[in-house]
Amino acid sequence: MDIYHTIIRPMVTEKGTHQAGVSHGATKRMPARGGSFTFEVHPAASKPMIRQAIEKIYSVKVVSVRTSNRRGKQRRVRMNVGTTRDWKKAVVVLDANSHIDLF
């Protein structure tokens, strides 16, 4: 899969904007890290693929990647019942010296 097809879109929400601006100090177990950014990614994308795509596209250093598979919701239009598509969400935590200017 091409790295430009791995990332579908950044998710700009109120919660995501707040998390992007929060940086965390260093502890014994973890080094200092920057904010976390949320993206909608291809459902077949793995964590190493997402890390590589973010680092290449935005020229930043990724500390960790957390993923979540989201199930589509049921929607009804008059008598017909259907579902929205399933999708995958990735939360990417950046190094303390890195920042993405989208948020």
Summary of the structure (lengths in Angstrom):
residues: 103
radius of gyration: 15.8
end to end distance: 26.3
largest distance: 57.7
contacts: 269
relative contact order: 0.27
helix: 23%
strand: 39%
